[in-house]
Amino acid sequence: MSNKLDISVVIINYNTSEVLKECLTNLFSLKDGLNMEVIVVDNASPDDSVQMVKSNFAQVKLIEQTQNKGLAYASNVGLREAKSDYIAYLGSDAFPKDNTLSQILSYMHQHKDVGAVTPKLVLRDGSLDMDAHRAFPTPLVSFFKFSGLSTIFKNSTYFNKYFLAGADLNSPHEIDLCIAHFMVIKRSVLEQLHGWDEDYFLYGEDVDMCFRIKKAGYKIVYMGNLEAVHYKGVTVGVRASSANISKASKETRLRSRKNSVDAMEIFYKKHFTHYPKPITWTILTSVKILGFLRILKEQLTS
């Protein structure tokens, strides 16, 4: 193995000790042949995450935050600690298969115009996590999604632009955006963009990052020939796919609902206010209504 560091894996953790242990165990068992450093940034977890890492993974660079300042903030902390030219942001609930990381790196070495790459993410039930294969949420794309038209016409390349219907999900191709639970980014691109936007606490920071990567002239590629398992939502506890293993408190779930709609508003105001004022008013009003309904639903079902 070369002494040169091939990749820095940055994991942002909050209150997922058991899953984080699975994640790290999987990482160190991969047969990728990479010289890899693993950095865990713990966002002041109330569980035993910190002690678990100290007791079981001495090779991990552990950064203990004294307070949770959000995912984007912690991602920048990890970036400053990372030493490689390639940074893999990995959720504590993501489990790459053998050779996924090494083949992503090989692809990025060969394609200098690619700024970020993600593999196919597979949920615990075997279905695909389509949030890793999306278009930017323009007003029209978002309208089709939230009106249900994208679901009714899920194979339509017009109505289901949200999940980029029509693409070959088993081969590499360009997409608009992926999610921070598995995103490999060139350090040079991250530094050019001055890192992650810390206005986002949770959600939206990855959409914003992808938007800025593409705006800077780089491609984002979905490698459908590579896979990772994703225990989607285990940190926040609002996803059916991981509800039975999530340790998230009611407070965390409610905050997650609020964060999701806050992120929509931040993103729209930052990137889409060039749309006519009536459209902007409609979008922002709809976001507030959606936020109210999501929080109400969480309160009633908790």
C-alpha positions as CSV (number, residue, x, y, z in Angstrom):
1,M,0.0,0.0,0.0
2,S,1.3,3.4,-0.9
3,N,2.1,5.9,1.9
4,K,0.1,8.6,-0.1
5,L,-3.3,9.2,1.4
6,D,-5.9,8.2,-1.2
7,I,-9.1,9.5,0.5
8,S,-10.4,11.1,3.7
9,V,-13.7,9.7,4.9
10,V,-15.6,12.3,7.0
11,I,-18.6,11.1,9.1
12,I,-20.8,13.5,11.0
13,N,-22.4,11.7,13.9
14,Y,-25.3,12.6,16.2
15,N,-26.7,10.1,18.6
16,T,-26.2,7.0,16.4
17,S,-23.7,4.9,18.5
18,E,-24.9,1.5,17.4
19,V,-25.2,2.3,13.7
20,L,-21.9,4.3,13.7
21,K,-20.2,1.2,15.1
22,E,-21.6,-0.8,12.2
23,C,-20.5,1.9,9.8
24,L,-16.9,2.0,11.0
25,T,-16.7,-1.8,11.2
26,N,-17.8,-1.9,7.5
27,L,-15.4,0.8,6.4
28,F,-12.4,-0.9,8.0
29,S,-13.4,-4.3,6.5
30,L,-13.6,-3.0,2.9
31,K,-11.3,-4.7,0.4
32,D,-10.6,-1.5,-1.6
33,G,-6.9,-1.4,-1.0
34,L,-7.0,2.3,-0.2
35,N,-4.8,4.3,2.1
36,M,-7.7,5.9,4.0
37,E,-8.1,8.2,7.0
38,V,-11.5,8.2,8.8
39,I,-12.6,11.3,10.6
40,V,-15.7,11.3,12.9
41,V,-17.1,14.6,13.9
42,D,-19.5,14.1,16.8
43,N,-22.1,16.8,17.2
44,A,-22.4,16.6,21.0
45,S,-24.2,13.3,21.0
46,P,-26.2,12.5,24.2
47,D,-25.5,8.8,23.8
48,D,-22.2,6.9,24.1
49,S,-21.0,7.5,20.6
50,V,-17.8,9.2,21.7
51,Q,-16.8,6.5,24.1
52,M,-17.8,3.8,21.6
53,V,-15.3,5.2,19.1
54,K,-12.6,5.7,21.6
55,S,-13.0,2.1,22.9
56,N,-13.3,0.3,19.5
57,F,-11.6,2.4,16.8
58,A,-8.3,3.9,17.9
59,Q,-7.4,4.5,14.2
60,V,-10.3,7.0,13.9
61,K,-9.6,10.7,14.2
62,L,-12.4,11.8,16.6
63,I,-13.4,15.4,16.9
64,E,-15.7,16.1,19.8
65,Q,-18.0,19.1,19.3
66,T,-19.2,20.6,22.6
67,Q,-22.5,21.7,20.9
68,N,-24.5,20.7,17.9
69,K,-24.0,23.5,15.3
70,G,-25.5,21.6,12.5
71,L,-24.4,19.3,9.7
72,A,-22.9,21.9,7.4
73,Y,-20.8,23.4,10.2
74,A,-19.5,19.9,11.2
75,S,-18.8,19.1,7.6
76,N,-16.5,22.1,7.4
77,V,-14.8,21.0,10.6
78,G,-14.1,17.7,9.0
79,L,-12.9,19.3,5.8
80,R,-10.3,21.3,7.8
81,E,-9.0,18.2,9.5
82,A,-8.9,16.1,6.3
83,K,-5.5,15.6,4.6
84,S,-6.5,13.9,1.3
85,D,-7.3,15.5,-2.1
86,Y,-10.6,13.6,-2.1
87,I,-13.2,13.9,0.7
88,A,-15.9,11.2,1.1
89,Y,-18.7,12.5,3.2
90,L,-20.5,9.5,4.6
91,G,-23.5,9.3,6.8
92,S,-23.1,7.1,9.9
93,D,-26.0,5.1,8.3
94,A,-24.2,4.5,5.0
95,F,-22.4,1.2,4.1
96,P,-20.4,1.1,0.9
97,K,-19.7,-2.3,-0.7
98,D,-16.2,-3.5,-1.6
99,N,-14.5,-1.4,-4.3
100,T,-17.2,1.3,-4.3
101,L,-14.8,3.9,-3.0
102,S,-11.8,2.8,-5.0
103,Q,-13.8,2.7,-8.3
104,I,-15.2,6.2,-7.6
105,L,-11.7,7.5,-7.1
106,S,-10.5,5.9,-10.3
107,Y,-13.4,7.5,-12.2
108,M,-12.7,10.9,-10.7
109,H,-8.9,10.6,-11.5
110,Q,-9.9,9.9,-15.2
111,H,-12.6,12.6,-15.4
112,K,-11.1,16.0,-14.4
113,D,-14.3,17.8,-15.1
114,V,-16.2,15.8,-12.4
115,G,-16.5,17.6,-9.0
116,A,-18.5,15.1,-7.1
117,V,-19.7,11.5,-7.3
118,T,-22.2,9.3,-5.6
119,P,-23.0,5.6,-6.0
120,K,-26.4,3.9,-6.1
121,L,-27.9,4.0,-2.5
122,V,-30.0,1.0,-1.5
123,L,-32.4,1.2,1.4
124,R,-32.8,-1.6,4.0
125,D,-35.8,-3.1,2.1
126,G,-33.8,-3.3,-1.1
127,S,-35.5,-0.4,-2.8
128,L,-33.5,2.6,-4.2
129,D,-33.0,5.8,-2.3
130,M,-34.0,8.1,-5.1
131,D,-33.0,11.2,-3.2
132,A,-29.4,10.4,-4.4
133,H,-30.6,10.9,-8.0
134,R,-32.3,14.2,-8.4
135,A,-32.8,17.4,-10.3
136,F,-32.6,20.8,-8.8
137,P,-35.9,21.8,-7.1
138,T,-37.0,24.6,-9.5
139,P,-40.5,25.8,-9.0
140,L,-41.9,23.7,-11.8
141,V,-40.0,20.5,-10.7
142,S,-41.1,21.1,-7.1
143,F,-44.7,21.7,-8.2
144,F,-44.8,18.3,-10.0
145,K,-43.3,16.6,-6.9
146,F,-45.5,18.1,-4.2
147,S,-48.7,18.0,-6.3
148,G,-48.2,14.2,-6.7
149,L,-47.9,14.4,-10.5
150,S,-44.4,13.0,-10.4
151,T,-45.7,10.0,-8.5
152,I,-48.7,9.5,-10.8
153,F,-46.4,9.8,-13.9
154,K,-43.3,8.3,-12.3
155,N,-41.9,7.2,-15.7
156,S,-42.4,10.5,-17.4
157,T,-39.3,12.5,-18.1
158,Y,-41.4,15.7,-18.1
159,F,-43.5,15.2,-14.9
160,N,-40.9,13.3,-12.9
161,K,-37.9,15.5,-13.4
162,Y,-37.5,15.5,-9.6
163,F,-36.1,12.0,-9.7
164,L,-34.7,12.3,-13.3
165,A,-37.0,9.6,-14.7
166,G,-35.7,7.9,-17.8
167,A,-32.1,7.6,-16.7
168,D,-30.3,4.3,-16.7
169,L,-29.9,3.6,-13.0
170,N,-27.3,0.9,-13.5
171,S,-24.6,2.9,-15.2
172,P,-22.7,6.2,-14.6
173,H,-24.3,9.4,-15.8
174,E,-24.6,13.0,-14.9
175,I,-27.2,14.3,-12.4
176,D,-28.0,17.6,-10.7
177,L,-27.7,16.6,-7.1
178,C,-27.1,13.8,-4.6
179,I,-27.2,13.7,-0.8
180,A,-24.5,14.2,1.8
181,H,-24.9,10.7,3.2
182,F,-22.6,9.6,0.4
183,M,-20.8,12.2,-1.6
184,V,-17.2,12.1,-2.7
185,I,-15.9,15.6,-3.6
186,K,-12.5,16.9,-4.7
187,R,-10.9,19.0,-2.1
188,S,-10.0,21.7,-4.7
189,V,-13.7,22.1,-5.5
190,L,-14.6,22.4,-1.8
191,E,-11.9,25.0,-1.3
192,Q,-12.9,26.9,-4.4
193,L,-16.5,27.1,-3.1
194,H,-15.3,28.0,0.5
195,G,-16.9,24.8,1.9
196,W,-20.4,24.1,3.1
197,D,-22.9,26.9,3.7
198,E,-23.5,27.0,7.4
199,D,-26.8,28.8,7.1
200,Y,-28.2,25.3,6.8
201,F,-28.5,23.4,10.0
202,L,-29.9,20.1,8.7
203,Y,-31.1,19.4,5.1
204,G,-30.5,21.5,2.1
205,E,-26.7,21.8,2.6
206,D,-26.1,19.1,0.1
207,V,-28.6,20.6,-2.4
208,D,-26.8,23.9,-2.1
209,M,-23.4,22.3,-2.4
210,C,-24.4,20.5,-5.6
211,F,-25.9,23.6,-7.0
212,R,-22.7,25.6,-6.5
213,I,-20.6,22.7,-7.8
214,K,-22.6,22.7,-11.1
215,K,-22.6,26.5,-11.2
216,A,-18.8,26.4,-11.0
217,G,-18.7,24.3,-14.1
218,Y,-18.1,20.8,-12.7
219,K,-20.2,17.7,-13.3
220,I,-21.9,15.5,-10.6
221,V,-22.0,11.9,-11.5
222,Y,-24.3,9.0,-10.3
223,M,-22.4,5.7,-10.6
224,G,-25.3,3.3,-10.8
225,N,-22.9,0.4,-11.3
226,L,-21.7,0.8,-7.7
227,E,-23.7,0.4,-4.5
228,A,-23.9,1.4,-0.8
229,V,-26.6,0.5,1.7
230,H,-28.3,3.4,3.4
231,Y,-30.2,3.2,6.7
232,K,-32.1,6.4,5.6
233,G,-33.3,8.7,8.4
234,V,-31.7,6.8,11.4
235,T,-30.4,10.0,12.9
236,V,-33.7,12.1,12.7
237,G,-36.2,9.3,13.1
238,V,-38.8,10.5,10.6
239,R,-38.3,7.9,7.9
240,A,-40.3,4.7,7.8
241,S,-37.4,2.8,6.4
242,S,-35.4,3.2,9.7
243,A,-38.0,4.1,12.3
244,N,-37.5,0.7,14.1
245,I,-33.8,1.3,14.7
246,S,-33.7,5.1,15.2
247,K,-33.0,6.4,18.7
248,A,-34.2,9.9,17.8
249,S,-36.2,11.7,20.5
250,K,-39.5,13.5,19.9
251,E,-37.6,16.8,20.2
252,T,-35.1,15.6,17.5
253,R,-38.0,14.5,15.2
254,L,-39.8,17.8,15.5
255,R,-36.6,19.8,15.0
256,S,-35.9,17.7,11.9
257,R,-39.3,18.6,10.4
258,K,-38.7,22.3,11.0
259,N,-35.2,22.1,9.6
260,S,-36.4,20.5,6.4
261,V,-38.7,23.4,5.5
262,D,-36.3,26.0,6.8
263,A,-33.8,24.6,4.3
264,M,-36.2,25.0,1.4
265,E,-36.7,28.6,2.3
266,I,-33.0,29.3,2.6
267,F,-32.2,27.6,-0.7
268,Y,-35.0,29.4,-2.6
269,K,-34.0,32.8,-1.3
270,K,-30.4,32.2,-2.1
271,H,-30.7,30.8,-5.6
272,F,-34.2,31.3,-7.0
273,T,-35.4,34.9,-6.3
274,H,-34.9,35.8,-9.9
275,Y,-38.3,34.2,-10.6
276,P,-41.3,36.7,-10.8
277,K,-42.5,38.0,-7.5
278,P,-45.9,36.1,-7.6
279,I,-44.1,32.8,-8.1
280,T,-41.7,33.6,-5.2
281,W,-44.6,34.6,-2.9
282,T,-46.5,31.4,-3.8
283,I,-43.4,29.2,-3.2
284,L,-42.5,30.7,0.1
285,T,-46.1,30.7,1.4
286,S,-46.4,27.1,0.3
287,V,-43.2,26.2,2.2
288,K,-44.5,27.8,5.4
289,I,-47.8,25.9,5.1
290,L,-45.9,22.6,4.4
291,G,-43.8,23.3,7.5
292,F,-46.9,23.8,9.7
293,L,-48.4,20.6,8.4
294,R,-45.3,18.5,8.8
295,I,-44.8,19.7,12.4
296,L,-48.5,19.1,13.2
297,K,-48.4,15.6,11.8
298,E,-45.3,14.8,13.9
299,Q,-47.0,16.1,17.0
300,L,-50.1,14.1,16.4
301,T,-48.3,10.9,15.6
302,S,-45.6,11.1,18.4
